[in-house]
């Protein structure tokens, strides 16, 4: 009797399972139908953007046949334990010259071990090999492409100068960017030593700006590409450029391009270790970040 009862229970359970099994279905939501999906039709798409960058890819808003396209945006002299008057020289790679044990961090702006912020040029252009790895300034000269030439504005390269000046001296800067009027260091000396120079016809390859995209395929661009090296600035730029950091607003000339010189992109560069900040004798510092500002100027010499 016990055996019969157990058998009956198992059979009953099997019957329940058979009754609960779902019937086969084949429908889903069809592609291509708004009504079928009660919304955006299938298939549906979305996008992902990914990227990686190297160096300083920013640029200013300047335009024109002749333009100042790039200057060093940040010169980073690092973060240090103290100012030792016996070792007053600092380099834009974040080092205190001659006193390595005084270096705390490579960057003045981020004291958590961040990379030094003095950007240097990355390039695959063999014509720019001399300035690769330098903090750089670029003057683009496309005056030969001028379509509105007249007696005063000619379709010829050159007749311009590039200069730099200090807007102010070093001053402690608060976390909200305000300059101190009392914690200041006047008359520190900034020098750009051993100026390197290179010229290229591949303007767009250097700048990446849309306004230069048609240069290489235009008649003027093709003409330039066959004359790389002609029209280069013939040594009329300074090997060493020095300025005093104060508010005297004295422009210091870096280069003068004569008539017929400078067609294409002209790049002037300095390795960060050759950009020097020398603190004045008697300078005293606080636990603070000190900043000064420079203005670079491209001007015509045409009269």
C-alpha positions as CSV (number, residue, x, y, z in Angstrom):
1,X,0.0,0.0,0.0
2,X,2.8,2.4,0.8
3,X,4.4,1.7,-2.6
4,X,1.2,2.4,-4.4
5,X,0.7,5.6,-2.6
6,X,4.2,6.9,-3.5
7,X,3.7,6.0,-7.1
8,X,0.5,7.9,-7.3
9,X,2.1,11.0,-5.8
10,X,4.9,11.0,-8.4
11,X,2.5,10.6,-11.3
12,X,0.4,13.4,-10.0
13,X,3.4,15.7,-9.8
14,X,4.4,14.9,-13.4
15,X,0.9,15.7,-14.6
16,X,1.1,19.1,-12.9
17,X,4.5,19.8,-14.6
18,X,3.2,18.9,-18.0
19,X,0.2,21.2,-17.6
20,X,2.4,24.2,-16.6
21,X,4.9,23.9,-19.5
22,X,4.6,27.0,-21.8
23,X,3.7,26.7,-25.4
24,X,6.3,27.5,-28.1
25,X,6.4,31.2,-29.3
26,X,8.2,32.7,-32.3
27,X,7.3,36.4,-32.3
28,X,9.6,39.3,-31.2
29,X,9.9,42.9,-32.4
30,X,10.5,43.3,-36.1
31,X,13.2,45.6,-37.5
32,X,12.0,48.7,-39.4
33,X,8.7,49.4,-37.8
34,X,8.0,52.4,-35.5
35,X,4.6,50.9,-34.6
36,X,6.1,47.5,-34.0
37,X,8.4,48.9,-31.4
38,X,6.1,51.6,-30.1
39,X,9.0,54.0,-30.5
40,X,12.2,54.3,-32.5
41,X,12.4,51.6,-35.1
42,X,15.0,48.8,-34.8
43,X,17.9,48.6,-35.4
44,X,18.9,51.5,-33.2
45,X,22.3,53.2,-32.9
46,X,24.4,55.4,-30.6
47,X,28.0,56.6,-30.8
48,X,31.2,56.5,-28.6
49,X,34.0,59.0,-29.1
50,X,37.5,57.9,-28.0
51,X,40.8,59.7,-28.3
52,X,44.3,60.3,-27.1
53,X,46.3,63.5,-27.4
54,X,50.0,64.5,-27.2
55,X,51.4,67.9,-26.3
56,X,49.7,71.3,-26.5
57,X,47.1,71.2,-29.3
58,X,45.4,74.5,-28.3
59,X,45.6,77.6,-30.5
60,X,44.4,81.2,-30.4
61,X,41.8,82.9,-32.5
62,X,44.1,84.7,-34.8
63,X,43.4,84.6,-38.6
64,X,44.9,86.2,-41.7
65,X,47.6,86.0,-44.3
66,X,50.1,86.7,-41.6
67,X,49.4,85.5,-38.1
68,X,50.9,84.6,-34.8
69,X,49.7,81.0,-34.5
70,X,51.4,79.7,-31.3
71,X,53.4,80.7,-28.3
72,X,54.4,78.8,-25.2
73,X,51.3,78.9,-23.1
74,X,52.9,77.9,-19.8
75,X,56.6,78.0,-18.6
76,X,56.8,75.7,-15.6
77,X,59.8,76.2,-13.3
78,X,58.6,73.6,-10.8
79,X,58.0,73.4,-7.1
80,X,61.0,73.7,-4.7
81,X,61.8,73.5,-1.0
82,X,63.3,76.9,-0.7
83,X,65.1,79.7,-2.5
84,X,68.8,79.3,-1.9
85,X,70.5,82.5,-2.9
86,X,73.6,80.5,-3.9
87,X,71.5,78.7,-6.6
88,X,69.1,81.3,-8.0
89,X,68.6,79.8,-11.5
90,X,65.7,77.6,-12.4
91,X,64.9,75.9,-15.7
92,X,61.5,75.4,-17.4
93,X,61.8,71.7,-17.0
94,X,61.1,72.2,-13.3
95,X,64.7,72.0,-12.1
96,X,66.8,74.2,-9.7
97,X,70.1,74.4,-11.6
98,X,73.0,73.0,-9.6
99,X,70.8,72.0,-6.6
100,X,68.8,68.8,-7.4
101,X,68.0,68.2,-3.8
102,X,65.9,71.4,-3.8
103,X,63.4,70.0,-6.3
104,X,60.1,68.9,-4.8
105,X,57.8,68.4,-7.8
106,X,58.2,68.9,-11.6
107,X,55.2,71.2,-11.8
108,X,54.6,74.5,-10.0
109,X,50.8,74.1,-10.5
110,X,50.2,70.6,-9.2
111,X,52.3,69.4,-6.2
112,X,51.1,65.8,-6.4
113,X,53.8,64.7,-8.8
114,X,52.2,65.8,-12.0
115,X,54.2,66.2,-15.2
116,X,55.9,69.5,-15.9
117,X,53.6,71.8,-17.8
118,X,56.1,73.3,-20.2
119,X,54.7,71.8,-23.5
120,X,57.1,70.8,-26.3
121,X,56.5,70.3,-30.0
122,X,55.7,66.8,-31.3
123,X,56.2,66.5,-35.1
124,X,56.8,64.0,-37.8
125,X,57.8,66.7,-40.3
126,X,61.5,66.3,-41.1
127,X,61.7,70.0,-42.0
128,X,60.9,70.7,-38.3
129,X,63.5,68.4,-36.9
130,X,65.5,71.3,-35.5
131,X,62.6,72.4,-33.2
132,X,61.2,69.1,-32.3
133,X,61.0,68.8,-28.5
134,X,61.2,72.5,-27.9
135,X,58.8,75.0,-26.3
136,X,57.8,76.9,-29.5
137,X,56.3,80.0,-31.1
138,X,54.9,79.9,-34.7
139,X,54.5,82.6,-37.2
140,X,52.4,81.6,-40.3
141,X,53.2,83.7,-43.4
142,X,50.8,83.1,-46.3
143,X,51.0,86.6,-47.8
144,X,51.9,85.2,-51.2
145,X,48.3,84.0,-51.4
146,X,46.9,87.5,-50.9
147,X,44.0,88.2,-53.3
148,X,43.5,91.8,-52.3
149,X,47.0,93.1,-53.0
150,X,47.6,96.8,-53.5
151,X,50.5,99.2,-53.1
152,X,50.4,98.9,-49.3
153,X,49.6,95.2,-48.9
154,X,51.6,93.1,-51.3
155,X,51.5,89.4,-52.2
156,X,55.0,88.9,-50.9
157,X,56.4,87.2,-47.8
158,X,58.3,88.9,-44.9
159,X,58.5,92.4,-43.5
160,X,57.5,91.4,-39.9
161,X,58.9,91.1,-36.4
162,X,58.2,88.9,-33.5
163,X,58.8,90.2,-30.0
164,X,58.0,89.4,-26.4
165,X,57.7,91.5,-23.2
166,X,56.9,91.1,-19.6
167,X,53.5,92.5,-18.5
168,X,54.5,92.4,-14.8
169,X,56.8,91.0,-12.2
170,X,56.5,87.8,-10.2
171,X,53.7,87.9,-7.6
172,X,52.1,85.4,-5.2
173,X,48.8,84.2,-6.6
174,X,45.9,83.0,-4.4
175,X,43.9,79.9,-5.2
176,X,41.2,82.1,-6.8
177,X,43.8,83.6,-9.2
178,X,44.3,87.0,-7.6
179,X,47.8,88.5,-7.6
180,X,49.2,89.8,-4.3
181,X,50.3,93.4,-4.2
182,X,52.7,92.9,-1.3
183,X,54.2,89.4,-1.8
184,X,56.1,90.2,-5.0
185,X,59.5,89.7,-6.6
186,X,60.5,92.4,-9.0
187,X,63.2,92.3,-11.6
188,X,63.7,88.5,-11.9
189,X,65.4,87.7,-15.2
190,X,63.9,85.4,-17.8
191,X,66.0,84.1,-20.7
192,X,65.3,82.0,-23.8
193,X,68.7,80.7,-24.7
194,X,70.0,79.0,-28.0
195,X,67.0,79.8,-30.2
196,X,66.3,77.1,-32.7
197,X,64.6,77.9,-36.0
198,X,62.8,75.8,-38.7
199,X,60.5,76.5,-41.6
200,X,58.0,74.2,-43.3
201,X,55.5,74.5,-46.2
202,X,53.2,71.9,-44.5
203,X,51.4,74.5,-42.5
204,X,48.3,72.4,-41.9
205,X,50.4,69.5,-40.7
206,X,51.8,71.7,-38.0
207,X,48.8,73.7,-37.0
208,X,45.9,71.4,-37.7
209,X,43.7,74.5,-38.2
210,X,41.0,74.5,-40.9
211,X,42.2,77.9,-42.2
212,X,45.4,76.2,-43.3
213,X,43.8,73.1,-44.8
214,X,43.8,74.3,-48.5
215,X,47.4,75.7,-48.4
216,X,49.1,72.5,-49.6
217,X,46.7,71.9,-52.5
218,X,46.5,75.6,-53.7
219,X,48.8,76.8,-56.5
220,X,50.7,78.9,-53.9
221,X,51.1,75.9,-51.6
222,X,52.3,73.7,-54.4
223,X,54.8,76.3,-55.4
224,X,56.0,76.6,-51.8
225,X,56.3,72.8,-51.5
226,X,58.9,72.7,-54.3
227,X,60.9,75.5,-52.7
228,X,61.4,74.3,-49.1
229,X,64.4,76.2,-47.7
230,X,64.1,79.2,-50.1
231,X,62.8,82.3,-48.3
232,X,63.9,81.0,-44.9
233,X,64.8,83.7,-42.4
234,X,68.5,84.3,-42.9
235,X,69.8,84.3,-39.4
236,X,68.1,87.5,-38.4
237,X,66.9,86.1,-35.1
238,X,68.5,86.3,-31.7
239,X,70.3,83.3,-30.3
240,X,69.6,84.4,-26.8
241,X,66.5,86.5,-25.7
242,X,66.4,88.0,-22.2
243,X,63.9,90.2,-20.4
244,X,63.4,91.6,-16.9
245,X,60.1,90.6,-15.2
246,X,58.5,93.9,-14.2
247,X,55.8,96.3,-15.5
248,X,58.0,98.4,-17.7
249,X,56.4,96.9,-20.9
250,X,59.6,96.8,-22.9
251,X,59.4,94.6,-26.1
252,X,62.4,92.5,-26.8
253,X,62.8,91.6,-30.5
254,X,63.2,87.9,-31.3
255,X,63.3,87.9,-35.1
256,X,62.9,90.2,-38.0
257,X,61.8,88.7,-41.4
258,X,63.0,90.8,-44.3
259,X,61.3,91.2,-47.6
260,X,60.8,87.8,-49.3
261,X,61.6,85.8,-46.2
262,X,59.5,83.5,-44.1
263,X,57.0,82.0,-46.5
264,X,55.1,79.1,-44.8
265,X,55.2,78.3,-41.1
266,X,58.2,79.7,-39.2
267,X,58.9,77.9,-35.8
268,X,61.2,79.3,-33.1
269,X,61.9,76.9,-30.2
270,X,63.8,76.5,-27.0
271,X,64.4,73.3,-25.1
272,X,62.9,73.7,-21.6
273,X,66.4,73.3,-20.0
274,X,67.5,76.4,-22.0
275,X,64.7,78.6,-20.7
276,X,66.0,80.1,-17.4
277,X,64.4,82.0,-14.6
278,X,67.0,83.8,-12.4
279,X,65.8,85.2,-9.1
280,X,67.2,88.6,-8.1
281,X,69.7,89.0,-5.3
282,X,67.9,89.5,-2.0
283,X,64.6,88.0,-3.1
284,X,62.5,86.4,-0.3
285,X,59.7,83.9,-0.9
286,X,56.7,82.5,1.0
287,X,55.0,79.1,0.7
288,X,53.2,80.4,-2.4
289,X,52.9,80.1,-6.2
290,X,54.5,83.1,-8.0
291,X,53.4,84.0,-11.5
292,X,54.2,86.6,-14.1
293,X,52.7,87.2,-17.6
294,X,54.3,87.7,-21.0
295,X,52.8,89.1,-24.2
296,X,54.1,88.1,-27.6
297,X,53.6,90.4,-30.5
298,X,53.7,89.9,-34.3
299,X,53.9,93.2,-36.1
300,X,54.4,94.4,-39.7
301,X,57.5,96.5,-40.6
302,X,55.9,97.6,-43.9
303,X,55.6,101.4,-44.3
